[in-house]
């Protein structure tokens, strides 16, 4: 299968194009300045600046701001909406050795906890943690609290600050931009197809999934976000 070419990204607050590493530095100043100039709430809240990336394909990345009054459940919903949701699978956070489940009733070990915990109770600046969606065909994300600042934003709010541009993925057959991936061939390391080559693919149309800007591309039945675009 073709390897995605490293994708640059952009700041959604000011439009600046930048790499993933540059975005982390840029947003430490751009985000507090933006929210100071564009207050959207009545009172000030502490806000975390988070980095998010796929563990295995870090070219897929996000930076978000989230109120520390928001719960892990709120972040889980955001990640599902923008990158992950396909079939209502279970998900979990691993923070400081503790597992927080989306569905605590599905607990296996008995000591897992609910995601209904606010950020300020379980995370602090500098902490890294992980998120897993779908315990079968798992998509695993790595997250880190980069910094914090005060801003007048709605309580429990989440903001997308920056993300990668769609990676340049090419058709395995002709080298044109890939539009589809075969979910069957993907298991063998193949399957990226342009519009033309997809029409002739032997596995059939029912096995094709659209190429979307998400680390879950080609996995399970994922066809992209219904709320967020690819950029």
C-alpha positions in Angstrom: 0.0 0.0 0.0 1.2 3.5 -0.7 2.6 5.4 2.2 0.9 8.8 2.9 3.3 11.7 2.2 3.8 13.8 5.3 1.1 16.5 5.4 1.6 20.0 6.6 -1.3 21.7 8.3 -2.7 25.1 9.1 -4.0 27.2 12.0 -7.7 27.6 11.8 -7.5 30.8 13.9 -5.2 32.8 11.7 -4.8 30.7 8.5 -1.0 30.3 8.8 0.3 27.2 7.0 2.8 25.2 9.2 4.2 21.8 10.1 2.9 19.8 13.1 5.9 20.9 15.2 5.6 24.5 14.2 1.9 24.4 15.1 2.6 23.5 18.7 4.9 26.5 19.1 2.6 28.8 17.2 -0.6 28.0 19.1 1.0 28.6 22.5 0.7 32.3 21.6 -1.9 32.5 18.9 -4.6 30.6 20.8 -4.5 32.8 24.0 -4.4 36.0 21.9 -7.3 34.8 19.7 -9.6 34.0 22.6 -8.7 37.2 24.3 -9.8 39.1 21.2 -12.9 36.9 20.6 -14.5 36.1 23.9 -17.5 33.7 23.6 -18.5 33.2 27.2 -19.6 35.2 30.2 -16.9 34.1 32.6 -13.2 33.1 32.4 -12.3 29.4 32.4 -9.0 27.6 32.4 -8.4 26.1 28.9 -6.0 23.3 28.0 -4.1 23.3 24.7 -4.0 19.6 23.5 -2.0 17.9 20.8 -3.6 14.8 19.2 -2.0 12.4 16.7 -2.4 8.9 15.5 0.1 6.6 17.3 1.1 4.7 14.1 0.6 7.4 11.4 1.5 10.7 13.1 0.9 12.6 9.8 -2.7 12.7 11.0 -2.8 15.3 13.8 -5.0 17.9 15.5 -4.5 20.7 18.1 -7.6 21.5 20.2 -8.5 23.8 23.1 -10.8 22.4 25.7 -12.2 23.9 28.9 -10.9 22.1 32.0 -14.6 21.9 33.1 -15.3 19.6 30.1 -15.4 15.9 30.8 -13.4 13.1 29.1 -16.8 12.1 27.6 -16.9 15.4 25.8 -13.5 14.9 24.3 -14.4 11.3 23.4 -17.4 12.6 21.5 -15.3 15.2 19.7 -12.7 12.6 18.6 -15.5 10.3 17.4 -17.2 13.2 15.4 -14.0 14.4 13.7 -12.0 11.2 13.1 -13.4 7.9 14.4 -17.1 7.1 14.6 -18.3 4.3 12.3 -20.2 1.7 14.2 -20.7 2.9 17.7 -17.7 1.0 19.0 -16.4 1.1 22.6 -13.6 3.6 23.4 -11.3 4.3 26.4 -8.7 6.7 27.7 -5.6 5.6 29.6 -4.4 8.3 31.9 -1.8 7.7 34.6 -2.4 4.0 34.5 -6.2 4.3 35.0 -8.7 3.3 32.2 -11.7 5.5 31.6 -14.4 3.7 29.6 -17.1 5.1 27.3 -19.4 2.4 28.5 -18.5 1.4 32.1 -21.1 -1.3 32.0 -18.8 -3.1 29.6 -16.0 -3.2 32.2 -13.7 -6.3 31.9 -11.3 -5.9 34.9 -13.8 -4.2 37.2 -11.6 -1.3 38.2 -12.2 0.9 35.1 -13.8 4.2 35.6 -16.4 6.3 33.7 -15.5 9.1 31.3 -17.8 11.4 33.2 -14.8 13.1 34.9 -13.8 16.7 34.3 -10.4 17.4 32.9 -9.2 19.3 36.0 -9.7 16.2 38.1 -7.5 13.8 36.0 -5.1 15.9 33.9 -2.6 18.7 34.3 -0.2 20.6 32.1 2.6 18.4 30.6 0.7 15.1 31.0 0.5 12.6 28.1 -2.3 10.0 27.7 -3.9 7.8 25.0 -7.3 7.2 23.5 -8.4 3.9 21.8 -11.5 3.5 19.7 -12.8 0.1 18.7 -11.2 -2.8 20.6 -11.1 -5.0 17.5 -9.8 -2.8 14.6 -8.3 -0.3 17.1 -7.4 3.3 16.2 -5.1 4.5 18.9 -4.3 8.2 19.5 -1.7 9.9 21.6 -2.6 13.1 23.4 -0.6 15.7 25.5 -1.6 18.7 27.5 0.9 21.3 26.1 -0.1 24.4 28.0 -3.0 26.2 29.7 -4.5 29.7 29.6 -7.5 31.6 30.8 -10.3 32.5 28.3 -13.9 33.6 28.3 -15.4 30.5 26.6 -18.5 28.5 27.2 -18.1 25.9 30.0 -17.2 22.4 28.7 -16.4 23.7 25.2 -14.0 22.2 22.7 -12.4 24.1 19.8 -10.4 22.8 16.8 -7.4 25.0 16.4 -5.3 23.3 13.8 -5.1 20.1 11.8 -3.1 18.4 9.1 -4.0 18.9 5.4 -5.2 15.7 3.7 -2.1 13.5 3.0 -1.1 13.0 -0.6 -2.0 9.4 -1.1 -1.5 7.9 -4.6 -3.2 5.1 -6.5 -1.1 1.9 -6.3 -1.7 1.2 -9.9 -1.3 4.4 -11.9 0.0 7.0 -9.4 -2.9 9.4 -9.6 -4.4 10.8 -6.4 -6.3 8.0 -4.6 -10.0 8.4 -4.1 -10.8 5.0 -2.6 -9.2 2.3 -0.5 -10.2 -1.4 -0.7 -10.9 -2.6 2.8 -10.1 -6.2 1.7 -6.7 -5.4 0.0 -5.7 -3.1 2.8 -5.1 -6.2 5.0 -2.4 -7.2 2.4 -0.8 -3.8 2.3 -2.5 -2.8 -0.9 -5.7 -1.1 -2.0 -5.3 2.7 -2.7 -7.2 3.4 -6.0 -8.0 6.4 -8.1 -11.4 6.9 -9.6 -10.6 5.1 -12.8 -8.8 2.1 -11.3 -11.5 1.7 -8.7 -14.0 0.9 -11.5 -11.9 -2.0 -12.6 -11.0 -3.4 -9.1 -11.6 -7.1 -8.8 -12.8 -7.0 -5.2 -16.0 -5.1 -6.2 -17.5 -1.7 -5.4 -18.9 -2.9 -2.0 -15.4 -3.3 -0.6 -14.4 0.3 -1.4 -14.2 3.1 1.2 -13.5 6.7 0.5 -10.1 8.2 1.2 -10.7 10.7 4.0 -8.5 12.8 6.2 -8.5 10.5 9.2 -6.3 7.8 10.7 -9.3 5.5 10.5 -9.3 5.7 6.7 -9.9 2.2 5.2 -10.8 0.7 8.6 -14.1 -1.1 9.4 -16.8 0.9 7.7 -15.4 4.3 8.2 -16.5 6.8 5.5 -15.5 10.1 7.1 -17.0 12.7 9.4 -20.6 13.8 9.0 -19.9 17.0 10.9 -16.4 18.1 10.0 -14.9 18.4 6.5 -11.4 17.0 5.6 -9.9 20.4 6.3 
